[in-house]
Amino acid sequence: MDATWKKRLALLPLLTLTALAGAEEKLKQPFGMRGVEPRVQLRHAFELDPKAVARPPHADPEVRQASTDPHHPKSQTLLALYAEAERLAGRPRPVSDFTDLIERCRQAQEVLEEQESTGLARLTSWALNRRGELRVAAGEPREAFEDFQQAILLDQQNPAALLNRGVTLAQYGQPEHASRDFCAAIALDPSGQAAYRNRAELRLQQGDFAGATADFSAALEHGQPDATLYTGRGFAQANLGKAALAAKDYTAALRLAPGDCETLVLRGSLYAGVGQYENALTDFTAALESNAESATANRSTAWLLATCPDKRFHDAELALEAARRAQQFGDKNDPLVKEALAAAYAAAGQFEIAERLQQQALDAAPAQLKAEMGQRLGLYREGRGYVQPRVQIARATDTEG
């Protein structure tokens, strides 16, 4: 490696994925209304739109001009490398093709003067980022991260590489580093939808619902309408207490993706939270029609039927059926699944089973849910079922200021 490359490598502190050694599991969404678990949707740059893969940089005008002079073989070599990059960008290519291009760029780097190397560094950065994207698709995240890392070390103005490294870092439990990469990508390319979208997803996970709302709005402004963007913004709005705006976003998402199970469950939970139980049950039913094996839809249905304060929608038998399906199709050890099943048994008057299941749910629950779950355990021990407090019916479709 020559002095120029060493200088570039020293420009940015090296990040590593040493945290991968105990963090192979991706980040999970810890927030949300009861029974609702939006899936994490961080995406690498190329996943948003396969047609939008970053194009390679163009050769500088002086390189093109010098390449016509037989006395400038270096420029001819550079122009050939740019042409090869354009060829690789135009169609699906194997990782090995980009490895060859990267090696050729490094060989050319060894014979160039420092002032001649800037354009070649950008080209190599592009090739490294593209190889990293292909490695992500091939299930090689560690190798992909190293490519994204090297791409940024060579060209700190590469927004696609920053975005891709940020996604990889976020997926492996380094949200602070990921956030810095997303912010840097946005600063370099303020019109790029992908960086806003990924920063919004990260902010959701961190509980920054106002920031997530702003980023989802920016993503919608800078790209094609996307149902998942509306769903994400709706979830953030719901957690800010803006039920009407959340319902509007969920409905917009369902216009773009009719029958989407997750969005129907989210909107149904929103309706239940404002006392619109009929609308809630309608959405849960539609979600189950879309995906009868959805653990979340079954669990949400069971919770509503077992605990609804409106007797018209209180059905212990159906609640038990839905709760058992949630356990069948989901994680049997999930404390929310166990609690829904416990509530259904309590609604059916089988308090001994309800008490046992609720204790299991309590033992496995995160700290922020233990007090609430403990109160319900006390009810079951007393031979009483749990019914949600009545709420004043609100219109989630009203316009909020």
SULDA-V150642 format. One record per backbone hydrogen bond with DSSP energy under -1.0 kcal/mol. NH is the residue of the N-H (numbers start at 1). CO is the residue of the C=O. Records with the same first field share a line. If there is no record, write none. Layout:
# SULDA-V150642
NH->CO  CO
This chain:
# SULDA-V150642
6->2
7->3
8->4
9->5
10->6
11->8
20->17
21->18
22->19
23->20
36->33
47->44
52->49
64->60
65->61
66->62
67->63
68->65
69->66
72->69
76->72
77->73
78->74
79->75
80->76
81->77
82->78
83->79
84->80
85->81
86->82
87->83
88->84
89->85
90->86
99->95
100->96
101->97
102->98
103->99
104->100
105->101
106->102
107->103
108->104
109->105
110->106
111->108
112->109
116->113
117->114
121->117
122->118
123->119
124->120
125->121
126->122
127->123
128->124
129->125
130->126
131->127
132->128
133->129
134->130
135->131
136->132
137->133
138->134
139->136
140->135
144->140
145->141
146->142
147->143
148->144
149->145
150->146
151->147
152->148
153->149
154->150
155->151
158->155
162->158
163->159
164->160
165->161
166->162
167->163
168->164
169->165
170->166
171->167
172->168
173->170
174->169
178->174
179->175
180->176
181->177
182->178
183->179
184->180
185->181
186->182
187->183
188->184
189->185
192->189
197->193
198->194
199->195
200->196
201->197
202->198
203->199
204->200
205->201
206->202
207->204
208->203
209->207
212->208
213->209
214->210
215->211
216->212
217->213
218->214
219->215
220->216
221->217
222->218
230->226
231->227
232->228
233->229
234->230
235->231
236->232
237->233
238->234
239->235
241->238
242->237
243->241
246->242
247->243
248->244
249->245
250->246
251->247
252->248
253->249
254->250
255->251
256->252
257->253
260->257
264->260
265->261
266->262
267->263
268->264
269->265
270->266
271->267
272->268
273->269
275->272
276->271
277->275
280->276
281->277
282->278
283->279
284->280
285->281
286->282
287->283
288->284
289->285
290->286
291->287
294->291
298->294
299->295
300->296
301->297
302->298
303->299
304->300
305->301
306->302
307->303
308->304
313->310
314->311
315->305
319->315
320->316
321->317
322->318
323->319
324->320
325->321
326->322
327->323
328->324
329->325
330->326
334->331
338->334
339->335
340->336
341->337
342->338
343->339
344->340
345->341
346->342
347->343
348->344
349->346
350->345
351->349
354->350
355->351
356->352
357->353
358->354
359->355
360->356
361->357
362->358
363->359
364->360
369->366
373->369
374->370
375->371
376->372
377->373
378->374
379->375
380->376
381->377
382->378
383->380
384->379
388->307
394->274
398->395
